[in-house]
Amino acid sequence: MSPDFEIINYQRFRPSLVAASRIELLHSGMRWAEGPVYFADGDYLLFSDIPNNCILRWVEGGGVTTYRYPSHFSNGNTRDRQGRLVTCESGSRRITRTEYDGTITTLVDSYEGKRLNSPNDLVVRSDDTIWFTDPPYGILSNYTGDKSESELGANNVFCFDPGTGELNIATGAMVKPNGLAFSPDEKILYVADTGISHQQDGPHHIMAWEVDGKRLKNPRVFADIDPGVSDGFRVDTEGQVWTSAGDGIHCYAPDGELIGKIRFPEVVSNLTFGGRKGSRLFVTTASCLYSVFVGPSGAQLP
């Protein structure tokens, strides 16, 4: 077993580990890597380098090339149910969709006539609705966006219906909503709150919200992240939550118990499931892209 795997609850975490698996360094040199999304039909990975204003493309055996520059300081990426790339752009303060012919469509950039803050991360539900977080990180400085004042004066989780164009505030009750992912049955939306990034005693946890139509209700703290914060995370088919943290990836059982860790040499920013069987974790850290094979597959594999 790799020394990078820390088993906290043997019975619960050991089935999630592949004994012969090792952490693989795939690429380095980014300023802040984020938003990994895997394209199974093309067998490649896209991910953002936010300060360098680009989206990069990794192919097994072919290395990394530039997929899009400039990317308007793209952050989180996912795919819709039709296989198209959907992206959070901190610089343009919008959600975009890349069409089959490569053209870029703006899906949403404002709420009630006011510009969004800086969409951060997003996930697509099986009904095609796009759920995304809108903290102010991209407008706090010129490093990952363009410094500006918030027009909304709030940090929300939104639900956008691309079929009708309707945009709803799912909840406005979080300090700095960040990463998010649905439970396998989509009844729960997990949302990270990384308020501690700019508030000494701020939250550093993942909240579990019940999904009620296009809104969220009955929140509860699912897990406190220590050290670090849950910048990005994914859920596997067993309902386990694999999240970024200050010392690597933490794995939580569906009941919120921390059952194990995979340690990385620098702070993890985000991760996604991919590979031909959906059981390869692709991990972005501050400056690198890694991968590691695990037991379960991702719950949501577009």
C-alpha positions in Angstrom: 0.0 0.0 0.0 1.3 3.4 -0.9 2.5 5.5 2.1 0.5 8.4 0.6 -2.7 6.5 1.7 -3.7 7.1 5.2 -6.4 4.7 6.4 -8.4 6.1 9.3 -11.3 3.6 9.3 -9.9 0.4 7.8 -13.2 -1.4 7.2 -14.8 1.6 5.5 -11.8 3.0 3.5 -9.8 0.0 2.5 -12.3 -1.1 -0.2 -11.8 2.3 -1.9 -8.1 1.8 -2.3 -6.2 0.0 -5.1 -3.1 -1.6 -3.4 -0.8 -1.2 -6.4 -1.9 2.4 -7.2 0.5 5.3 -6.8 0.2 9.0 -7.2 1.3 10.0 -10.7 2.5 13.5 -11.6 1.1 14.4 -15.0 2.0 18.0 -15.4 3.5 21.0 -13.5 4.1 24.7 -13.9 0.7 26.2 -13.3 0.1 29.2 -11.1 -3.2 27.9 -9.7 -4.8 24.8 -11.4 -8.5 24.2 -11.0 -11.7 22.9 -12.6 -10.7 19.4 -14.0 -13.3 17.7 -16.2 -12.8 14.5 -18.0 -14.1 13.7 -21.5 -14.5 9.9 -21.7 -15.6 10.0 -25.4 -12.3 11.7 -26.3 -10.1 10.2 -23.5 -8.7 13.6 -22.4 -8.9 16.0 -19.5 -9.5 19.7 -19.5 -8.5 21.9 -16.5 -8.0 25.6 -15.8 -4.9 27.6 -14.9 -6.7 30.6 -13.6 -3.9 33.2 -13.2 -2.5 32.2 -16.6 -5.9 32.8 -18.1 -6.1 29.5 -20.0 -7.7 26.1 -20.2 -5.3 23.3 -20.7 -5.8 19.8 -22.3 -4.1 16.7 -21.1 -4.0 13.5 -23.2 -2.5 10.2 -22.0 0.9 9.8 -23.7 0.5 13.2 -25.4 1.2 15.6 -22.5 -0.5 19.0 -22.1 -1.4 21.6 -24.7 -3.4 24.8 -24.6 -7.1 24.3 -25.2 -8.2 27.9 -24.8 -6.4 31.2 -24.4 -7.6 33.6 -23.2 -10.1 31.8 -21.1 -11.5 34.9 -19.3 -9.9 33.5 -16.1 -11.9 30.3 -16.3 -12.4 28.4 -13.0 -14.7 25.4 -12.6 -15.6 23.2 -15.6 -18.1 20.5 -16.1 -20.1 18.9 -19.0 -23.8 19.1 -19.6 -26.0 16.0 -20.4 -25.3 16.5 -24.1 -21.6 16.4 -23.6 -20.8 20.1 -24.0 -18.3 21.9 -21.9 -19.8 24.3 -19.4 -17.4 26.8 -17.7 -17.3 29.3 -14.9 -15.5 32.4 -16.1 -14.2 34.7 -13.3 -13.0 37.4 -15.6 -16.2 37.8 -17.6 -18.3 36.9 -14.6 -20.5 34.5 -16.5 -21.3 30.9 -17.2 -20.6 29.8 -20.8 -21.2 26.7 -22.9 -18.9 25.5 -25.6 -21.0 24.3 -28.5 -20.2 21.3 -30.7 -18.7 23.6 -33.4 -16.5 25.3 -30.8 -18.5 28.6 -30.5 -19.0 29.9 -27.0 -22.5 30.7 -25.8 -23.1 32.9 -22.7 -25.7 31.1 -20.6 -26.0 33.6 -17.7 -24.1 36.6 -16.5 -26.5 38.6 -14.4 -29.3 38.3 -11.9 -32.1 40.9 -11.9 -30.0 43.3 -14.0 -26.9 43.0 -11.8 -23.7 41.3 -12.8 -22.7 38.1 -11.1 -19.7 38.2 -8.8 -17.4 35.5 -10.2 -18.9 32.1 -10.8 -16.6 29.5 -9.2 -17.8 25.9 -9.6 -20.8 24.2 -11.1 -22.6 20.9 -11.5 -25.3 19.8 -13.9 -28.3 17.8 -12.6 -30.0 15.1 -14.5 -32.9 17.5 -15.4 -30.3 19.7 -17.2 -30.4 22.5 -14.6 -27.0 24.0 -13.8 -26.2 24.7 -10.2 -23.3 27.0 -9.5 -21.6 29.0 -6.7 -20.9 32.7 -7.0 -18.4 33.9 -4.4 -16.3 37.1 -4.9 -12.9 35.5 -5.4 -12.5 36.6 -9.0 -13.3 40.3 -8.2 -11.2 40.6 -5.0 -7.9 41.1 -6.9 -6.5 41.1 -10.4 -4.8 37.7 -10.0 -7.7 35.4 -10.8 -10.0 37.9 -12.5 -10.6 41.7 -12.5 -10.8 43.6 -9.3 -14.2 45.1 -8.9 -17.1 45.8 -6.5 -19.9 43.3 -6.1 -23.1 44.5 -7.7 -25.2 41.8 -6.0 -23.8 42.4 -2.5 -24.3 38.7 -1.7 -22.7 35.4 -2.3 -25.2 32.9 -3.6 -25.7 29.4 -4.8 -27.7 29.6 -8.1 -29.8 27.2 -10.1 -30.0 28.0 -13.8 -32.4 26.4 -16.2 -30.9 26.6 -19.7 -34.2 25.5 -21.2 -36.2 28.4 -19.9 -33.4 30.9 -19.1 -34.7 31.1 -15.5 -32.2 31.9 -12.8 -33.1 31.3 -9.1 -31.2 31.8 -5.9 -31.0 28.3 -4.4 -29.6 29.8 -1.2 -28.0 33.0 -0.1 -27.2 31.7 3.4 -23.5 30.9 3.0 -20.4 33.1 3.5 -18.3 32.0 0.5 -19.9 29.1 -1.3 -17.3 27.2 -3.4 -17.2 23.6 -4.5 -20.4 21.6 -4.9 -21.7 18.1 -5.9 -24.9 16.1 -5.8 -25.4 12.9 -3.9 -25.9 9.9 -6.2 -29.7 10.2 -5.9 -29.5 14.0 -6.3 -31.6 14.6 -3.2 -28.7 16.3 -1.4 -26.5 19.0 -2.8 -23.2 19.3 -0.9 -21.7 22.8 -1.0 -18.4 23.9 0.5 -18.2 27.2 2.4 -14.6 28.6 2.4 -15.3 31.8 4.3 -12.2 31.3 6.4 -10.2 32.4 3.4 -10.9 36.0 4.3 -12.4 35.8 7.7 -10.2 34.5 10.6 -13.0 32.6 12.3 -14.9 31.9 9.1 -16.4 28.6 8.0 -14.3 25.8 6.5 -16.9 23.1 6.1 -19.1 21.2 3.6 -22.8 21.8 4.1 -25.4 19.2 3.0 -28.6 20.8 1.7 -31.9 19.1 0.8 -32.9 19.8 -2.8 -36.4 21.2 -3.1 -37.2 21.9 -6.7 -34.7 24.7 -7.7 -34.0 25.7 -4.1 -32.2 24.3 -1.1 -33.5 23.8 2.4 -32.7 22.2 5.8 -28.9 22.7 5.8 -26.6 20.7 8.1 -22.9 20.6 8.5 -21.7 17.5 6.7 -17.9 17.8 7.6 -15.4 20.3 8.9 -12.3 20.4 6.8 -9.0 20.6 8.8 -6.4 21.5 7.7 -7.4 23.7 4.8 -10.7 24.1 3.0 -12.9 22.1 0.7 -12.1 24.1 -2.5 -13.5 21.3 -4.8 -14.8 17.8 -4.4 -16.7 14.9 -6.0 -19.0 12.1 -4.9 -18.6 8.5 -5.8 -21.2 5.8 -6.6 -21.1 4.7 -2.9 -22.0 8.2 -1.8 -18.6 8.9 -0.4 -17.3 12.5 -0.7 -13.7 13.0 -1.9 -12.6 16.5 -1.1 -9.6 18.8 -1.4 -7.9 19.8 1.9 -4.7 21.4 3.1 -2.8 18.1 3.2 -4.3 16.3 0.2 -7.7 14.6 -0.4 -10.0 13.6 2.5 -12.6 10.9 2.0 -15.8 11.0 4.0 -18.4 8.3 4.3 -22.0 9.2 3.5 -22.7 9.8 7.2 -19.9 12.4 7.4 -17.2 10.2 9.0 -13.6 10.9 7.9 -12.4 7.5 6.8 -9.2 8.2 5.0 -6.8 10.5 3.2 -4.5 10.6 0.2 -1.6 12.9 0.9 -0.2 15.2 -1.8 3.0 17.4 -1.7 1.0 20.6 -2.0 -2.5 22.0 -1.4 -5.2 20.3 -3.5 -7.6 22.7 -5.2 -10.0 20.3 -7.0 -10.5 16.8 -8.4 -12.6 14.8 -10.7 -13.3 11.1 -11.5 -12.3 10.0 -15.0 -10.5 7.4 -17.0 -11.9 4.6 -19.0 -13.8 3.0 -16.0 -14.4 6.2 -14.1 -12.2 5.2 -11.2 -9.1 7.4 -11.9 -9.0 10.5 -9.7 -7.5 13.5 -11.6 -6.3 16.0 -9.0 -5.3 19.7 -9.4 -3.0 21.2 -6.9 -1.6 24.7 -6.7 0.9 24.1 -9.5 0.4 20.5 -10.7 -1.9 17.9 -12.2 -1.8 14.4 -10.6 -3.8 11.2 -10.9 -4.4 8.2 -8.7 -6.5 5.1 -9.3 -9.1 4.3 -6.6 -11.7 1.6 -6.1 -15.1 3.3 -6.8 -16.2 5.3 -9.8 -17.6 8.8 -9.8 -21.3 9.2 -9.3 -21.7 11.7 -12.1 -19.7 10.9 -15.2 -20.9 13.0 -18.2 
